[in-house]
Amino acid sequence: MEKNIREATTKDLEAILVFNHELCIKENKEFDDTIDPDYPLTPRGTNGFKASIENDNALSLVAEVDGE
């Protein structure tokens, strides 16, 4: 199994949104019912993640396993 951690690009945005949506669903169900599970898919959430990726003063990382 090959593992790689690299800086995220806007090409990763869709996968980041999907994973964060899944995480928010879990957090909402198991820990905090005030978390909006759909936040990553809203325009504000999507724009926030995109801005973080594009921000030169921030670092967003992506972990890949076997190229995915």
N, CA, C and O atoms as a Tinker XYZ file with bonds, in Angstrom:
   272  protein
     1  N      0.833000   -1.158000    0.000000    73     2
     2  CA     0.000000    0.000000    0.000000    64     1     3
     3  C      0.893000    1.242000    0.000000    63     2     4     5
     4  O      1.679000    1.441000    0.927000    81     3
     5  N      0.777000    2.069000   -1.026000    73     3     6
     6  CA     1.578000    3.287000   -1.140000    64     5     7
     7  C      0.801000    4.475000   -0.583000    63     6     8     9
     8  O     -0.340000    4.717000   -0.977000    81     7
     9  N      1.423000    5.215000    0.336000    73     7    10
    10  CA     0.794000    6.379000    0.960000    64     9    11
    11  C      1.573000    7.624000    0.586000    63    10    12    13
    12  O      2.801000    7.611000    0.505000    81    11
    13  N      0.829000    8.709000    0.358000    73    11    14
    14  CA     1.443000    9.966000   -0.018000    64    13    15
    15  C      0.625000   11.112000    0.579000    63    14    16    17
    16  O     -0.603000   11.106000    0.497000    81    15
    17  N      1.301000   12.089000    1.177000    73    15    18
    18  CA     0.648000   13.299000    1.663000    64    17    19
    19  C      1.203000   14.453000    0.855000    63    18    20    21
    20  O      2.416000   14.613000    0.720000    81    19
    21  N      0.285000   15.265000    0.313000    73    19    22
    22  CA     0.721000   16.377000   -0.539000    64    21    23
    23  C     -0.191000   17.585000   -0.310000    63    22    24    25
    24  O     -1.248000   17.478000    0.312000    81    23
    25  N      0.240000   18.717000   -0.821000    73    23    26
    26  CA    -0.559000   19.931000   -0.726000    64    25    27
    27  C     -1.785000   19.796000   -1.633000    63    26    28    29
    28  O     -1.688000   19.318000   -2.764000    81    27
    29  N     -2.935000   20.224000   -1.117000    73    27    30
    30  CA    -4.182000   20.151000   -1.887000    64    29    31
    31  C     -4.194000   21.215000   -2.978000    63    30    32    33
    32  O     -3.594000   22.282000   -2.848000    81    31
    33  N     -4.896000   20.886000   -4.054000    73    31    34
    34  CA    -5.138000   21.850000   -5.126000    64    33    35
    35  C     -6.649000   21.940000   -5.324000    63    34    36    37
    36  O     -7.408000   21.158000   -4.752000    81    35
    37  N     -7.072000   22.896000   -6.135000    73    35    38
    38  CA    -8.516000   23.030000   -6.387000    64    37    39
    39  C     -9.071000   21.793000   -7.102000    63    38    40    41
    40  O    -10.281000   21.568000   -7.086000    81    39
    41  N     -8.218000   21.003000   -7.718000    73    39    42
    42  CA    -8.686000   19.752000   -8.328000    64    41    43
    43  C     -9.169000   18.768000   -7.259000    63    42    44    45
    44  O     -9.941000   17.857000   -7.559000    81    43
    45  N     -8.719000   18.948000   -6.018000    73    43    46
    46  CA    -9.107000   18.084000   -4.908000    64    45    47
    47  C    -10.384000   18.561000   -4.209000    63    46    48    49
    48  O    -10.900000   17.871000   -3.330000    81    47
    49  N    -10.887000   19.718000   -4.586000    73    47    50
    50  CA   -11.991000   20.340000   -3.856000    64    49    51
    51  C    -13.201000   19.412000   -3.726000    63    50    52    53
    52  O    -13.750000   19.276000   -2.633000    81    51
    53  N    -13.618000   18.781000   -4.800000    73    51    54
    54  CA   -14.809000   17.926000   -4.750000    64    53    55
    55  C    -14.636000   16.799000   -3.736000    63    54    56    57
    56  O    -15.542000   16.534000   -2.946000    81    55
    57  N    -13.499000   16.147000   -3.750000    73    55    58
    58  CA   -13.249000   15.058000   -2.790000    64    57    59
    59  C    -13.205000   15.596000   -1.365000    63    58    60    61
    60  O    -13.717000   14.956000   -0.447000    81    59
    61  N    -12.602000   16.758000   -1.173000    73    59    62
    62  CA   -12.551000   17.367000    0.155000    64    61    63
    63  C    -13.956000   17.661000    0.653000    63    62    64    65
    64  O    -14.262000   17.416000    1.820000    81    63
    65  N    -14.809000   18.179000   -0.213000    73    63    66
    66  CA   -16.192000   18.479000    0.177000    64    65    67
    67  C    -16.953000   17.208000    0.540000    63    66    68    69
    68  O    -17.697000   17.190000    1.520000    81    67
    69  N    -16.774000   16.157000   -0.233000    73    67    70
    70  CA   -17.458000   14.883000    0.041000    64    69    71
    71  C    -17.009000   14.321000    1.390000    63    70    72    73
    72  O    -17.844000   13.922000    2.201000    81    71
    73  N    -15.714000   14.286000    1.632000    73    71    74
    74  CA   -15.208000   13.766000    2.910000    64    73    75
    75  C    -15.681000   14.617000    4.087000    63    74    76    77
    76  O    -16.055000   14.080000    5.129000    81    75
    77  N    -15.665000   15.935000    3.926000    73    75    78
    78  CA   -16.109000   16.796000    5.014000    64    77    79
    79  C    -17.604000   16.674000    5.254000    63    78    80    81
    80  O    -18.055000   16.775000    6.395000    81    79
    81  N    -18.370000   16.462000    4.211000    73    79    82
    82  CA   -19.802000   16.226000    4.367000    64    81    83
    83  C    -20.036000   14.952000    5.186000    63    82    84    85
    84  O    -20.851000   14.942000    6.108000    81    83
    85  N    -19.322000   13.891000    4.846000    73    83    86
    86  CA   -19.435000   12.635000    5.597000    64    85    87
    87  C    -19.024000   12.825000    7.061000    63    86    88    89
    88  O    -19.669000   12.294000    7.966000    81    87
    89  N    -17.959000   13.578000    7.285000    73    87    90
    90  CA   -17.506000   13.851000    8.647000    64    89    91
    91  C    -18.548000   14.647000    9.421000    63    90    92    93
    92  O    -18.819000   14.341000   10.583000    81    91
    93  N    -19.134000   15.662000    8.797000    73    91    94
    94  CA   -20.154000   16.471000    9.471000    64    93    95
    95  C    -21.397000   15.645000    9.801000    63    94    96    97
    96  O    -22.015000   15.860000   10.844000    81    95
    97  N    -21.767000   14.715000    8.944000    73    95    98
    98  CA   -22.896000   13.826000    9.239000    64    97    99
    99  C    -22.588000   13.008000   10.482000    63    98   100   101
   100  O    -23.424000   12.904000   11.379000    81    99
   101  N    -21.405000   12.432000   10.541000    73    99   102
   102  CA   -20.994000   11.630000   11.699000    64   101   103
   103  C    -20.949000   12.479000   12.966000    63   102   104   105
   104  O    -21.475000   12.078000   14.004000    81   103
   105  N    -20.327000   13.643000   12.884000    73   103   106
   106  CA   -20.228000   14.526000   14.046000    64   105   107
   107  C    -21.618000   14.922000   14.544000    63   106   108   109
   108  O    -21.865000   14.946000   15.750000    81   107
   109  N    -22.519000   15.231000   13.620000    73   107   110
   110  CA   -23.883000   15.621000   13.977000    64   109   111
   111  C    -24.615000   14.495000   14.689000    63   110   112   113
   112  O    -25.287000   14.728000   15.694000    81   111
   113  N    -24.492000   13.289000   14.181000    73   111   114
   114  CA   -25.201000   12.145000   14.766000    64   113   115
   115  C    -24.616000   11.695000   16.094000    63   114   116   117
   116  O    -25.355000   11.339000   17.012000    81   115
   117  N    -23.283000   11.710000   16.201000    73   115   118
   118  CA   -22.639000   11.083000   17.345000    64   117   119
   119  C    -22.172000   12.045000   18.440000    63   118   120   121
   120  O    -22.002000   11.635000   19.588000    81   119
   121  N    -21.962000   13.326000   18.094000    73   119   122
   122  CA   -21.340000   14.208000   19.073000    64   121   123
   123  C    -22.041000   15.538000   19.287000    63   122   124   125
   124  O    -22.179000   15.978000   20.428000    81   123
   125  N    -22.484000   16.185000   18.232000    73   123   126
   126  CA   -22.968000   17.563000   18.355000    64   125   127
   127  C    -24.075000   17.817000   17.347000    63   126   128   129
   128  O    -23.816000   18.009000   16.159000    81   127
   129  N    -25.318000   17.815000   17.833000    73   127   130
   130  CA   -26.441000   17.969000   16.910000    64   129   131
   131  C    -26.618000   19.402000   16.403000    63   130   132   133
   132  O    -27.533000   19.670000   15.624000    81   131
   133  N    -25.755000   20.321000   16.836000    73   131   134
   134  CA   -25.818000   21.687000   16.309000    64   133   135
   135  C    -24.988000   21.845000   15.036000    63   134   136   137
   136  O    -25.083000   22.868000   14.358000    81   135
   137  N    -24.180000   20.844000   14.708000    73   135   138
   138  CA   -23.388000   20.886000   13.473000    64   137   139
   139  C    -24.309000   20.650000   12.290000    63   138   140   141
   140  O    -25.102000   19.709000   12.279000    81   139
   141  N    -24.192000   21.522000   11.291000    73   139   142
   142  CA   -24.979000   21.371000   10.067000    64   141   143
   143  C    -24.261000   20.376000    9.158000    63   142   144   145
   144  O    -23.209000   20.697000    8.605000    81   143
   145  N    -24.814000   19.171000    8.996000    73   143   146
   146  CA   -24.116000   18.166000    8.189000    64   145   147
   147  C    -23.962000   18.557000    6.725000    63   146   148   149
   148  O    -23.096000   18.030000    6.027000    81   147
   149  N    -24.795000   19.475000    6.261000    73   147   150
   150  CA   -24.723000   19.880000    4.859000    64   149   151
   151  C    -23.845000   21.107000    4.616000    63   150   152   153
   152  O    -23.707000   21.560000    3.480000    81   151
   153  N    -23.252000   21.642000    5.685000    73   151   154
   154  CA   -22.440000   22.863000    5.538000    64   153   155
   155  C    -21.386000   22.777000    4.431000    63   154   156   157
   156  O    -21.266000   23.725000    3.654000    81   155
   157  N    -20.618000   21.690000    4.321000    73   155   158
   158  CA   -19.583000   21.663000    3.267000    64   157   159
   159  C    -20.157000   21.814000    1.852000    63   158   160   161
   160  O    -19.447000   22.236000    0.939000    81   159
   161  N    -21.433000   21.473000    1.668000    73   159   162
   162  CA   -22.036000   21.518000    0.335000    64   161   163
   163  C    -22.742000   22.830000    0.050000    63   162   164   165
   164  O    -23.233000   23.038000   -1.059000    81   163
   165  N    -22.800000   23.726000    1.040000    73   163   166
   166  CA   -23.421000   25.030000    0.830000    64   165   167
   167  C    -22.437000   25.936000    0.098000    63   166   168   169
   168  O    -21.233000   25.676000    0.106000    81   167
   169  N    -22.937000   26.996000   -0.535000    73   167   170
   170  CA   -22.009000   27.928000   -1.183000    64   169   171
   171  C    -20.969000   28.488000   -0.208000    63   170   172   173
   172  O    -19.797000   28.611000   -0.562000    81   171
   173  N    -21.383000   28.823000    1.004000    73   171   174
   174  CA   -20.440000   29.358000    1.991000    64   173   175
   175  C    -19.367000   28.314000    2.346000    63   174   176   177
   176  O    -18.181000   28.635000    2.415000    81   175
   177  N    -19.790000   27.080000    2.567000    73   175   178
   178  CA   -18.838000   26.019000    2.897000    64   177   179
   179  C    -17.886000   25.737000    1.754000    63   178   180   181
   180  O    -16.672000   25.659000    1.947000    81   179
   181  N    -18.441000   25.584000    0.562000    73   179   182
   182  CA   -17.626000   25.309000   -0.621000    64   181   183
   183  C    -16.620000   26.429000   -0.859000    63   182   184   185
   184  O    -15.443000   26.173000   -1.114000    81   183
   185  N    -17.090000   27.673000   -0.775000    73   183   186
   186  CA   -16.187000   28.813000   -0.986000    64   185   187
   187  C    -15.114000   28.887000    0.097000    63   186   188   189
   188  O    -13.979000   29.277000   -0.176000    81   187
   189  N    -15.472000   28.515000    1.318000    73   187   190
   190  CA   -14.500000   28.530000    2.408000    64   189   191
   191  C    -13.389000   27.513000    2.200000    63   190   192   193
   192  O    -12.213000   27.825000    2.386000    81   191
   193  N    -13.763000   26.291000    1.812000    73   191   194
   194  CA   -12.745000   25.273000    1.551000    64   193   195
   195  C    -11.872000   25.678000    0.364000    63   194   196   197
   196  O    -10.653000   25.511000    0.400000    81   195
   197  N    -12.496000   26.206000   -0.679000    73   195   198
   198  CA   -11.733000   26.635000   -1.858000    64   197   199
   199  C    -10.764000   27.754000   -1.487000    63   198   200   201
   200  O     -9.607000   27.745000   -1.908000    81   199
   201  N    -11.238000   28.715000   -0.700000    73   199   202
   202  CA   -10.375000   29.826000   -0.280000    64   201   203
   203  C     -9.194000   29.325000    0.538000    63   202   204   205
   204  O     -8.084000   29.839000    0.397000    81   203
   205  N     -9.412000   28.342000    1.380000    73   203   206
   206  CA    -8.318000   27.785000    2.184000    64   205   207
   207  C     -7.263000   27.130000    1.302000    63   206   208   209
   208  O     -6.065000   27.264000    1.553000    81   207
   209  N     -7.707000   26.427000    0.277000    73   207   210
   210  CA    -6.777000   25.771000   -0.649000    64   209   211
   211  C     -5.949000   26.815000   -1.405000    63   210   212   213
   212  O     -4.750000   26.635000   -1.614000    81   211
   213  N     -6.602000   27.902000   -1.809000    73   211   214
   214  CA    -5.939000   28.919000   -2.627000    64   213   215
   215  C     -5.133000   29.925000   -1.808000    63   214   216   217
   216  O     -4.372000   30.704000   -2.382000    81   215
   217  N     -5.276000   29.929000   -0.501000    73   215   218
   218  CA    -4.625000   30.909000    0.366000    64   217   219
   219  C     -3.141000   30.566000    0.530000    63   218   220   221
   220  O     -2.790000   29.484000    1.000000    81   219
   221  N     -2.291000   31.496000    0.137000    73   219   222
   222  CA    -0.843000   31.279000    0.262000    64   221   223
   223  C     -0.372000   31.242000    1.715000    63   222   224   225
   224  O      0.733000   30.777000    1.991000    81   223
   225  N     -1.187000   31.722000    2.638000    73   223   226
   226  CA    -0.834000   31.728000    4.055000    64   225   227
   227  C     -1.460000   30.565000    4.815000    63   226   228   229
   228  O     -1.435000   30.543000    6.046000    81   227
   229  N     -2.013000   29.613000    4.099000    73   227   230
   230  CA    -2.626000   28.433000    4.710000    64   229   231
   231  C     -2.058000   27.194000    4.030000    63   230   232   233
   232  O     -1.501000   27.263000    2.935000    81   231
   233  N     -2.209000   26.079000    4.698000    73   231   234
   234  CA    -1.744000   24.814000    4.126000    64   233   235
   235  C     -2.853000   23.782000    4.242000    63   234   236   237
   236  O     -3.266000   23.420000    5.343000    81   235
   237  N     -3.325000   23.317000    3.111000    73   235   238
   238  CA    -4.324000   22.251000    3.062000    64   237   239
   239  C     -3.644000   21.015000    2.493000    63   238   240   241
   240  O     -3.016000   21.072000    1.436000    81   239
   241  N     -3.773000   19.909000    3.195000    73   239   242
   242  CA    -3.110000   18.673000    2.790000    64   241   243
   243  C     -4.112000   17.616000    2.374000    63   242   244   245
   244  O     -5.248000   17.594000    2.846000    81   243
   245  N     -3.677000   16.746000    1.488000    73   243   246
   246  CA    -4.468000   15.610000    1.019000    64   245   247
   247  C     -3.625000   14.360000    1.218000    63   246   248   249
   248  O     -2.439000   14.337000    0.889000    81   247
   249  N     -4.245000   13.331000    1.754000    73   247   250
   250  CA    -3.578000   12.034000    1.893000    64   249   251
   251  C     -4.092000   11.132000    0.774000    63   250   252   253
   252  O     -5.298000   11.029000    0.550000    81   251
   253  N     -3.177000   10.492000    0.086000    73   251   254
   254  CA    -3.516000    9.549000   -0.971000    64   253   255
   255  C     -3.027000    8.169000   -0.583000    63   254   256   257
   256  O     -1.943000    8.009000   -0.022000    81   255
   257  N     -3.848000    7.175000   -0.893000    73   255   258
   258  CA    -3.451000    5.779000   -0.705000    64   257   259
   259  C     -3.594000    5.106000   -2.067000    63   258   260   261
   260  O     -4.669000    5.105000   -2.667000    81   259
   261  N     -2.509000    4.546000   -2.531000    73   259   262
   262  CA    -2.486000    3.902000   -3.845000    64   261   263
   263  C     -3.036000    4.812000   -4.940000    63   262   264   265
   264  O     -3.793000    4.374000   -5.805000    81   263
   265  N     -2.640000    6.093000   -4.887000    73   263   266
   266  CA    -2.996000    7.052000   -5.942000    64   265   267
   267  C     -4.394000    7.616000   -5.863000    63   266   268   269
   268  O     -4.797000    8.378000   -6.742000    81   267
   269  N     -5.142000    7.269000   -4.842000    73   267   270
   270  CA    -6.507000    7.801000   -4.705000    64   269   271
   271  C     -6.621000    8.642000   -3.468000    63   270   272
   272  O     -7.692000    9.176000   -3.181000    81   271
